[in-house]
Amino acid sequence: MSETALFAANRVMLRHRRAQGDTRARAAHGLLNQPSELLTMILAGNTTANVGASVVATSIALSLLGRGGEWVAFLGTTLVVLIVAEIAPKTLAARHADRLALILAPSLAILMRLSTPLIRVLSVAATALVRPFGGTITPRAPLVTEEQLRFLVEVGEQEGVIQEDEREMIHSVFEFGDTVVREVMRPRVDIAAVPADATINAAVSLMSERGHSRLPVYEGTVDHIVGVVYMRDLIPMLRQGRLEQSVSEVRRPAFFVPETKKVDELFKEMQRRKVSVAIVLDEYGGTAGLVTVEDLLEEIVGEIQDEYDLEEKPIQLVDANTAIVNARIHIDEVNDLLGTRLPMDEVDTVAGLVYALSGRVPAQGETIALPGATLRVEKTLGQRITRVRITRTVPAPQEAAPL
């Protein structure tokens, strides 16, 4: 009973009450920090009590019934132990784990201190027995698992405690650590950059035209980025009238990261280095794209519109079966929105899927049919696809109506 109550108790509740000064919660927390010793003590006590009860019952049965009394003792003791000592108390403990854990913890803590020598001997013996099989006595479970947190969030939304946008943000936090830089970066074709011999005036003009506050600086090609120039460094030059000076005079070192780096690791590193932009490299050392702190934060909070961003939405829902999307949108977002099953084994974005399916650069207005969906190139810019209309051709499965 006691082990069931303690190991099933809500550890978050125990930690909270311990912080409030509850001595019972402090005792329970201390016991749970020694799971092997706690379980050894409880099992030793239970086993001793059960064996003792069997011996006493057998002795009484033999004295009263004579030969054959041992079978009566065996059956009677087994039923009593199972019902009275195991099933009933452990069922009760499972239902009222938190309350019973607080009640039992102080007494168990005292017993733990008194029986420490015996517990150590038994623990050493048990550990030596299971170690050859690669096991441990009691693996310590995490305080709370990601699955439990996700379930609590879903229940919270159903109960009206958590709003839909809050749920999405919490789920985004869970997924943040599983996302790689390649999935959130701005691709190479979208990078606005200036050559190392460009003038301050040219850099400011490009920043104004593209709505950026910093630009990569390259030598020869964009595959050889040598630094980054920031608007805040150009403003003093503008005031001094040094418009024809080279941007190389004010460029700062570039920060490079591989495209396979996890975004949570990158975010921490950018905070530590105090940089706001990183150049993403592909497996060959060429420039794959660019990522900013804003790009990383948008993975959690959604699109952040600033004074330079255009108002065109990345996803425009036409109706329940159709959406016009930015070609850079990830396929899984479209699948979640429309209930489609667009393949994403080889590519990440809608544009990548269109290129892969057509095997060439498709023209504006071209349509590609897939099982369950059609893709229509709505808008192009040069050789690039910028907007795609996606239509679901198979209705999404309807939820069963409640009986």
N, C-alpha and C positions, 0 to 999 in steps of 0.2 A: 504493500500500500504506500509506504513512505517513498520508495524509489519511483513509483508511478507518479505520485503527486509532484515530487521535486523535478523530475526530468520532463514532465509535461507542463510545468508552470511557465507562464509567460515571462520570459527573461527581460523583456522591455519594461513590463510592470515592476518586476523586482528591482531593476536598476533605477527606475524612477522613484520608487518608495525608499530605496537605500539612500538616494541623494537627498531625500526629505528627512533623513535621520531615523528611519524605521529600523530598530535593532533586529527584528525578526527577518526583514528583507536582507539585512547585512549578513545575518547568519546563513540564510539560504544561498546568497551569492557566494559566500565563502565555501560552502559545501559543493556547489556546482563548479567551482574552480578546481576541485579535486575529484573529478568524476570517478576515476579508478578506485581511489581509496574509499569514497562514499559507497560505491556499488559493492566493493569487497566487504565492508562492514555490514551493510544491510543483508547481503546474501549469506554471510556467515551467521548472522543472527537468525535469519529465517530458517536456514538449514538446521541449525542447532535446535531451534524450537520444534521444527517438524519431526526431526529424528527423536527428540526427547518425548514428544507426544506419542509417537508410534511405540516406543519402548514401554512407556507407562500403560498405554492402552492394551498392549499385548500381555503385559504382566497381570493386569486386572482381569482380562478375559480368560487367561489360563487358570487363574485362581478361582474364578466363578464357574467357568464352563468345563474346565479340564481339557482333555485332548480335543482338538478341533477348534478350540477357542481362538487360536492364532488367525484363522481365516476370518472369523467374525471381527477380530481386532483390525486386521488388514483392511477389510471392506469398510468398516465403520470409520476408521482413521482417515482413509483415502477420501471418503465423501465429506467428512468434516473439514479436512484440510483444504480440499478443492473449493468447497462452497464458502466456509466461514473464514478461512485464512487467505484464500487466493481470489476467487471470482468476485465475491461480494465487495470486499474492501478495495480491490483494484478498480472495479467499476465505479465505485463511489469516488475514489481518488481521481480517476480520469475526468469525471463530471465536475468535480470541485477542486481541481488541481491547485489553482492560485491560493485559495483560502486555506486548504490543508497544508500546502507547502509552508505558509507563514506560521501555521500552528505548530507543525512538527519540527521545523528547522532548529529552534533553540535547543530542544532536547537532543536532537541528533548531533548537533555541534558539540554538546557536552560529552556524549557517548564517543564521538570521534576522537576527542582529546584523550579520553580515558583508555581507549582501545588502540591507540596509535602503534605501540610495539607489535601487537598481534596483527594489525592491518598491514604493517610493513612486511612482516614475514610472509603473509599470505599473498600480498601483491607481488613480491619478488618471485615467489614460486609460480604464480599464475603467469607473470610476464615471461619467465624463462620457458614456460610450457608453450606459449603461443608464438614466441618470437621466431622459432624455426619455420613457422608457416607464414611468416610475413604479416602477422596480425598484431593488433594492440588490444588492450583490455576494453577500453571505451573510447572510441574516436569522438573527439569533441565536435559537436555540431555547431555550425555558425549561428550567431544570435538570431538572424532572420535571413531567409534566402531571397534571391531575386524573384523567384516564382511567387513566394508568399507576398512580397511587396506589390507585384503586379496584380495579384488577386485582390489585395486590399484596395488598390486604386480602382479596379473595376467595380468592386462592391460600393466604394465611396461614390462613384459616379451614379450608379443605379439608385443609391439612397439620396442623391441630391447634395451630398456634402462636398463633392469635387465636381467642378465644371468640366465640360468637354475639352476646352483649350488647356486647362490645367492637367487633365489626364494625358493629352498629347505631349505636353511639355515634360511630364514625368517619364513617359515612355521614351522620349527622345534622350533623356539623361541616361537611361539604361542602355540605349543603342549607341550612345556616344563613344563608349570604349571599344565597340566592335567595328566602328567605321574607320576606313583608311583615307589618307589624304587624297588619293586619286578620285574618290567619290565626291569630294566637296570642292576641289580646286577649280579655278577658272582655266579652261584649256588654253593651250599655246596660241590658238588662232584668235582668242579674245584678248590677248595681252597687248596693251599699248605700251610701247617702249621707245626710247630715244638712243641714237648712236652716241658713243663716247665723245665725239667731236661736235655734237649738237650745241647750239648756243642756249643761253638762259632764256632768251626770247622764244626760241622754238619749243623748249620744254614747257614754258608757261602756256603757250598757245595750245599745245597738245593736251595739257591738263585741263584747260578751259573747255576745249572741244569735247573731250571724253568724260569730263566730270570726275577726274581723279585727283587725289592730293599727293600721290607719289607715283613714280615711274621707274621701271627697271632701266638700267643703262647697259648697253651691249657694245661689243667690239666685233665687227664683221657681220655676225648673224645673231639672232636671238638665242642660239644655242650656246653662245659665249657671253653670258651676263657677268658684268664686272662690278656692279654696284646698284644702288637705288638712290634716286634723288627725291627729296621731299619738298613740298611747297613751302613749308615753314623755313627751310634753308634758302629758298629762292627769294623770299620777300625782302630781306635786307639787300640783296643784290639789285632788286628792282628799284628800291628807294635810292640806291647809290647810282642808278643809271647804268649799271654794268650789264646791259642786255646782250652784248656780243661776247661775253665771257663764256668759256666752255663749261658744260655741266660737270665735267670731270673734276673741276675745282671744288665742288660742293657735294659730290656724290658720297654716299656712305657705303660701307661694306655690305654685300648681299648675304643673306642667310639662306643656305641651301638645305633641302630635306628630300629624302627619297619618297616616291609616290606611294610606297607601301607602308609608310609610317602611320601608326594609329593616331587619330586626331586628338585624343585625350592627352597622349604623350607630347604631341606637338604644342598643344595649348599651354601646358605647363612649361615647356621649354621656351616658348615665345614670351611668357610672363617673366621667366627667370632672366632671359636675355634683354628684355624690354624692347622687343621689336614688334612691329605691327604687320609685317609682310614677310613671306617666305617664298623663295623660288623652288618649285617642285621639279625634281630631276627624274627622268625615266631610267630604265635599267641600263641604257647605253651611255648615260651621262649627259644626254641632251635635255633641253628644257621641255618639260611636259606641261607645265602650267604655272599658276601663281595662286597662292592662298593667303588670305588676310585673317586677322583676328575676328573681323566681322563675319567672314564666311563660316568660321568655326562656331561662333555664337548663334548664327542662324540655324545651325543644326539642332539647337535646343529650343530657341524661342521663336523660330520661324523667320520669315522675310523681314529684314530691317530696312525701312525706306528712309533714306536721308535726302538732303536737299538736292543731291545730284542724280538720284535715281529716277528713271522714267517710271511712269505710273502703269505701264503695261504689265498686267498680272502674268505670272509664270504659268498659271492654269486658269483658263476661262471655260467654265462649265456651260455648254450650250443647252443641253437637256440631260435627262437621266442617263442617256446612252452615248452622249457625244461631248468631247472636250477639245478645245484648241490649246495646245501646250507649247511652251518654250522647248525647243529641240534639245536643250541641255538637261531637261528634267529627267530624273532617274526613272527607269522603267517600273521599279517596284512602287513608286508613288502613283503612277497611272493605274497599275493593277489594283492597288488598294482603293483608288477613287472610283473606277468604273467596274471593278469586278472582272476585269479581263485577265488573260493568262499569257501576256506577251512574253516571249522567251528572253531570258537575260543570262544565259550561260556564258556567252562569249563577249557581250557588250554590256555597258552600264546605262547608257542614255538612249533616249528616243532617236536622236540623230544617228547614233551608232547602229541602232537596229535597222533604220531605213537604209543606210549605206550597206550594211551586211546583207540585207535581203535583196537589194537591187543589184549589187555587184558593181555599181558605178555611181556617178553623181547624178541623182534624179533631177528632172526639171520641175519647175513650179507647176502645181496642179496634177502631178503624177500620183496615181493611187496604187497601193500595194495591198493585196488581200491576204489575210491570215485566217486560220481557223478561229472563229469567234470575234474577229475585229478587222477593220480596214484602216489603213494609214494613208492620209492624203497630205502631200507637201503643200502647205498653205503659203509659205513665204521663204524666199532665199535671198542671200546676200553674197553675190559673186558665186563661188563654188560651195558656199556654206548653206546648210538648211537652218533656218531660224525658228519657224513655226510649223507645227504639224497638227492636222485635225485627226483625231482618233475616234472612231465610232465602233461601239460594241454591237455586233450583229447577232449574238446569242443572248437573250435576256438573262440577267443574273438570277441565280436560284432564289426563289421566294422562301421566306421563313414560314414554317408550318403555323397555321392559325391555332390559337389556343383553344383547347376543348372546352 
